[in-house]
């Protein structure tokens, strides 16, 4: 698993979290500075182990995420 930093067509930067099988697991928002993308990667790396799991499929609750 690794993070990759890429540039968008409008000159901004974003990161992707790529699984060991090459599939993209997560994509960030865009940042005007590459350092901001790197800072966010560091934050995700530091906090990921502390993240809780919220299961919206229990108790009849449903979560609809907005896709771009």
Secondary structure as UniProt FT lines:
FT   STRAND          2..7
FT   TURN            9..10
FT   STRAND          13..18
FT   TURN            20..21
FT   STRAND          24..27
FT   HELIX           34..47
FT   HELIX           48..50
FT   TURN            56..57
FT   TURN            59..60
//
